[in-house]
Amino acid sequence: MANPNKQKGTAWESSIRDYLNRFLGLVDERGAFLDPFHAGNVRRAAQEGARDVGDIHCVPFVLEAKNTATTAVPTWIRQAEVEAVHAGFPFGVVAQKVRGSGTAVGRVHVSVRTWTRMRLALGMPTDEFAALYGWSVSLRGLDSGRWYLTTTLRDFAHLVDDYRRNVPVAGVAHAVR
């Protein structure tokens, strides 16, 4: 892999995958899957070209990983949502690396629509959902299509765990723990 930007992106994707698998209790102390065939394992997706299916599959989420110096969050979110549809997943989110910080403090961005759908699936009031998972709001002008919410990868991992425990997800009865 000669392209240094590609190497940075691949390293960030792998870091997210490994962090989520450890957090969700899907791997042993060496990082090997407890059950390699478990549908809940977090995996890096194969590149699909024009019908890209996102970078990381973490049922029921497709994560689009970004490790760039410049940001274009609303555009990235639209990309993640399209890729989630291509992959057959209900939610597309963006995981952005924070320079000089560990994986857990990476930023996860979602559209207002996705945030609302997740909240409703968990049956939580707005204030409780926002506080429990540390969401902050970014409002970009009057165009609501550019508004989004952000949390840390650590808080997102808690959300994934709670979602899997409380909402029926096809093929994922619960974490392996």
C-alpha positions as CSV (number, residue, x, y, z in Angstrom):
1,M,0.0,0.0,0.0
2,A,2.0,3.0,-1.3
3,N,-0.5,5.8,-0.6
4,P,0.1,7.2,2.9
5,N,-3.5,8.6,3.1
6,K,-4.9,5.2,2.3
7,Q,-2.7,3.7,5.0
8,K,-4.0,6.3,7.5
9,G,-7.5,5.5,6.5
10,T,-7.1,1.8,6.8
11,A,-5.4,2.1,10.2
12,W,-8.3,4.2,11.5
13,E,-10.9,1.7,10.2
14,S,-9.0,-1.1,11.9
15,S,-8.7,0.8,15.1
16,I,-12.5,1.4,15.1
17,R,-13.2,-2.2,14.4
18,D,-10.9,-3.4,17.1
19,Y,-12.2,-1.0,19.7
20,L,-15.9,-1.9,19.0
21,N,-15.2,-5.6,19.1
22,R,-13.3,-5.3,22.4
23,F,-16.0,-3.0,23.9
24,L,-18.8,-5.3,22.9
25,G,-17.0,-8.4,24.2
26,L,-16.8,-10.1,20.9
27,V,-13.1,-10.9,21.0
28,D,-10.7,-12.5,23.5
29,E,-7.7,-10.8,25.1
30,R,-5.6,-11.4,21.9
31,G,-8.3,-9.9,19.7
32,A,-9.5,-13.2,18.2
33,F,-13.3,-13.5,17.7
34,L,-14.9,-15.6,20.3
35,D,-17.3,-16.9,17.6
36,P,-16.0,-16.1,14.1
37,F,-19.5,-16.7,12.6
38,H,-21.4,-14.4,15.0
39,A,-23.5,-11.9,13.1
40,G,-22.7,-9.2,15.6
41,N,-19.0,-9.2,15.0
42,V,-17.7,-5.8,13.8
43,R,-16.0,-6.1,10.4
44,R,-14.3,-4.0,7.8
45,A,-16.3,-4.2,4.6
46,A,-14.8,-5.1,1.2
47,Q,-14.8,-2.2,-1.2
48,E,-17.7,-2.4,-3.6
49,G,-17.0,0.4,-6.1
50,A,-20.0,2.5,-7.3
51,R,-22.3,0.7,-4.9
52,D,-20.0,1.1,-1.9
53,V,-21.3,-0.5,1.3
54,G,-19.3,1.6,3.8
55,D,-16.1,1.0,5.7
56,I,-17.2,-0.9,8.8
57,H,-20.3,-3.0,9.5
58,C,-21.4,-3.0,13.1
59,V,-25.0,-4.3,12.9
60,P,-27.3,-2.3,12.7
61,F,-24.8,0.4,11.7
62,V,-22.6,1.1,8.7
63,L,-19.8,3.4,9.7
64,E,-18.0,5.6,7.2
65,A,-14.5,6.2,8.7
66,K,-12.8,9.5,8.0
67,N,-9.2,10.4,8.9
68,T,-8.7,13.7,7.1
69,A,-7.3,17.1,7.9
70,T,-10.4,18.9,6.5
71,T,-14.0,18.2,7.4
72,A,-17.2,17.9,5.3
73,V,-19.5,16.3,7.9
74,P,-22.9,16.8,6.1
75,T,-21.5,15.4,2.9
76,W,-20.0,12.5,4.8
77,I,-23.3,11.7,6.5
78,R,-25.1,11.7,3.2
79,Q,-22.5,9.3,1.9
80,A,-22.8,7.0,5.0
81,E,-26.6,6.9,4.7
82,V,-26.4,5.9,1.0
83,E,-23.9,3.2,1.8
84,A,-26.1,1.9,4.6
85,V,-28.9,1.4,2.1
86,H,-26.5,-0.4,-0.3
87,A,-25.5,-2.7,2.5
88,G,-29.0,-3.3,3.7
89,F,-28.5,-1.7,7.1
90,P,-30.9,0.8,8.7
91,F,-28.3,3.4,10.0
92,G,-25.4,5.1,8.3
93,V,-23.0,7.1,10.6
94,V,-19.6,8.8,10.2
95,A,-16.6,8.0,12.5
96,Q,-14.1,10.8,12.3
97,K,-10.6,10.6,13.8
98,V,-9.5,13.3,16.3
99,R,-5.9,14.2,15.6
100,G,-3.6,13.3,18.5
101,S,-6.2,11.3,20.4
102,G,-7.1,7.7,21.0
103,T,-9.8,5.8,19.2
104,A,-12.4,6.2,22.0
105,V,-12.6,9.9,21.6
106,G,-13.1,9.8,17.9
107,R,-16.2,11.7,16.8
108,V,-19.4,9.9,15.5
109,H,-21.7,12.1,13.5
110,V,-25.3,11.3,12.5
111,S,-28.1,13.2,10.7
112,V,-31.0,14.5,12.7
113,R,-33.2,11.9,11.0
114,T,-30.9,9.0,12.0
115,W,-30.6,10.3,15.5
116,T,-34.4,10.4,15.8
117,R,-34.9,6.9,14.4
118,M,-32.3,5.5,16.9
119,R,-33.9,7.3,19.8
120,L,-37.4,6.1,18.8
121,A,-36.2,2.5,18.4
122,L,-34.9,2.6,21.9
123,G,-38.1,4.3,23.1
124,M,-36.3,7.1,24.8
125,P,-37.3,10.7,25.4
126,T,-35.1,13.3,23.6
127,D,-33.4,14.7,26.7
128,E,-32.6,11.3,28.1
129,F,-31.2,10.0,24.8
130,A,-29.1,13.2,24.3
131,A,-27.7,13.1,27.9
132,L,-27.1,9.3,28.1
133,Y,-25.0,9.1,24.9
134,G,-23.4,12.6,25.1
135,W,-24.9,14.0,21.9
136,S,-24.1,17.6,20.9
137,V,-25.9,19.4,18.1
138,S,-24.3,21.2,15.1
139,L,-26.7,23.6,13.3
140,R,-25.3,24.8,10.0
141,G,-27.5,27.7,8.8
142,L,-31.2,27.4,8.0
143,D,-30.8,24.3,5.9
144,S,-31.8,21.4,8.2
145,G,-30.2,19.0,5.8
146,R,-26.8,20.3,7.1
147,W,-27.7,19.8,10.8
148,Y,-26.2,16.9,12.6
149,L,-25.4,15.4,16.0
150,T,-22.1,14.3,17.4
151,T,-20.9,12.0,20.2
152,T,-17.7,10.1,21.0
153,L,-16.9,6.6,19.7
154,R,-16.9,5.5,23.4
155,D,-20.5,6.8,23.8
156,F,-21.5,5.4,20.5
157,A,-20.2,1.9,21.6
158,H,-22.5,2.2,24.6
159,L,-25.4,3.0,22.2
160,V,-24.6,0.0,20.0
161,D,-24.5,-2.3,23.0
162,D,-27.8,-0.9,24.4
163,Y,-29.4,-1.0,21.0
164,R,-28.5,-4.7,20.5
165,R,-29.7,-5.6,23.9
166,N,-33.1,-3.8,23.6
167,V,-34.1,-3.8,19.9
168,P,-34.5,-6.9,17.9
169,V,-31.7,-7.0,15.3
170,A,-31.8,-9.7,12.6
171,G,-29.2,-12.3,13.2
172,V,-27.9,-10.7,16.4
173,A,-29.6,-12.1,19.5
174,H,-27.2,-10.3,21.9
175,A,-23.5,-9.8,22.4
176,V,-21.4,-12.9,23.0
177,R,-20.4,-11.8,26.6
